[in-house]
Amino acid sequence: MTEPPTTEPSELRDVALAIAADVVTFLAEQVHKQHEPDLKSSAADFVTEVDRASEQMISEALEHLRPGDGLLGEEGTERSSRTGVRWIVDPIDGTTNFVYGVPGFSVSIAAEHNGELVAGVVADVMHREIFDAFRGGGARMNGRSIAPRSTTNMESAVISTGFGFLPERRKHQAEVLVEIIPHIGNVRRFGSAAIDLCWVACGRVDGFWEEGLNMWDYAAGALIAAEAGAVVHGGPSPQVTSEMAVALAPGIAAEFSKLLASATP
Ligand code: IPD
């Protein structure tokens, strides 16, 4: 009889790390070429042949290393799980940055077991920074333990956010931003939600919020931020959801969450 595959969070993290290392090499070679993107939900929502190839690489590697696991990928790969483990994959998070050759795009690979996120890896390709976490095991950048900033003054806090691709969504996001910006130190828009969440985790920003992300954008990054010690929630929901993703340094979490709630009609 063959052994059932492990569901140990640290071992699932190791699988994600191994696959991400290969994808980073591939994406780093591709970024210097010109890419003519296809459009998805709007004229601003890009996908390239490299996004698809990256997803295929990850899918094939998982099929080989973890047959029977489920998979949900941004570019359409979907397999149901026979093991209780499902992988959630964004083959390039920050495709706009990738297309323009701007550093700040990533590959994001998360594993959930019986519906609970247990392992995550976000690899920032151009900065060669690999963030990882597993449930109960803390979070790291290139193997070194990370933690959020100790900021307590919201008027000095630097908070990142992002904008979706549909005009109505963006209009609403801009309205919320107008309510928030007078009360914080400054705002940043870097272009990869997965990296934004990791940068809360390692203290490069004090917080991040974005409305309307997809699970592949936030799954790995949200676990990394939570395991690093950030306060992570979904606005009104205790969990990050596709409605809202919030990650904050603990010292500003209560105050910023209140502000966001009052700014989000
Ligand atoms: C996008 C990025 C961006 C965020 C968008 C996402 P994609 O993901 O994470 O930072 O603002 O909402 O859709 O499309 O590049 O994988």
Residues whose N, C-alpha, C, O or C-beta is under 5 A from the ligand:
A	BS01	IPD	I92 D93 G94 T95 T96 G162 F163 G164 G191 S192 A193 A194 D217
